[in-house]
């Protein structure tokens, strides 16, 4: 049975992506900071018989994150798909947020994704296949969201760097850019967004995409 890991498995996109892979027969580990969050998600999406493993880690705590990823592999098997969905979303204009706040946001939005990818990608590369997907956003510059904009533009660069390193070995790395507020029943319904993650994972190598923008809004 194949294994997927979702870091940042809250009630929105993370839960929807985990549920999508469970429906395809994957064993799925869901990782978030709060035990009650992952327990609720695991109980919800595992009720139809899928195997869902709840794990707790803060994505900015590299040791805890790596330990959770190791636990997922030990319990469920080698990771075939890793999804990084953690983000710190808040409004801040230029100069409004101090250096510490900017660094904290960068740690969640970018460094956690790097830590996740760097931990699972070597094994994927050794096996000759695997998928790493990161939730992106901010397809256009918005001075009302400085820390988030920097982070999401950083995610685009990270995807390119990881693709250059691990793509030749068969690891598909991409981002799903969501240019609006996620809510059920809207144009940004998490279940609709989750379809991009499944489609990216199942793409043949000759057709790999490295960024999908939900709704088709062009990125700069």
Residue, then its C-alpha position, 0 to 999 in steps of 0.5 A: x500500500x502506498x503512503x502519503x504524508x500531509x504536514x499542516x493537516x487542518x480543517x481545510x486543504x490539508x484535511x481535503x488532500x488527506x481524504x483524497x489520497x485515502x479514497x485512492x487507497x493510500x495510508x496517510x499520516x496527518x501532521x499538525x501542531x495540536x493533537x486534537x486537530x490531527x485526532x479529529x482529522x484522522x477520525x473523520x477521514x478514516x471512518x470509511x476504513x482508510x488507515x490514517x495515522x495522526x502525528x503531532x509536530x510543529x513544522x518550525x521544529x526541525x527535530x520534531x518534524x523529522x521525528x514525525x516523518x520517521x514515525x510515519x515511515x516506520x508505521x506506514x512504509x516509505x513515503x510516496x507522497x509528501x504534502x506541505x500545507x502549513x502556512x502562517x497567514x496574516x495581514x501585514x503592510x511593509x514595515x508593520x511586522x518586525x524582523x522577528x515576526x518576518x523570520x517566524x513567518x518564513x520559518x513556517x511558510x518556507x523552511x518547514x517545507x524545505x525541512x520536509x522535502x530534504x528529509x523525504x526526497x533522498x529516499x524517493x530519489x533512491x527508489x526512483x519515484x515520489x511526489x512532493x507538493x507544497x501549497x502556494x499562494x499570492x500569485x500577484x504582489x499584494x502589499x497588504x500581505x508582506x510576510x505571506x507574499x515573501x513566503x509564497x514567492x519563496x515556495x516557488x523558488x524552493x520548488x525550482x531548487x528541489x526539482x533541479x536536485x531531485x527531479x532527474x532522479x524521478x521525484x516530481x516536485x510542484x506547488x498548488x497556488x491558491x489565490x483566494x480564501x479557502x471555504x467550502x461551497x466557494x470558488x476555493x472549495x478545499x475538496x476541489x483544490x485537493x483534486x490538483x494534488x491527486x492529478x499532480x501525483x498521477x501525472x506521467x513524467x513527460x507531462x509534469x507540471x511544477x505549478x498549478x494555479x487553482x482557477x487558472x489565475x496566471x502567476x507573474 
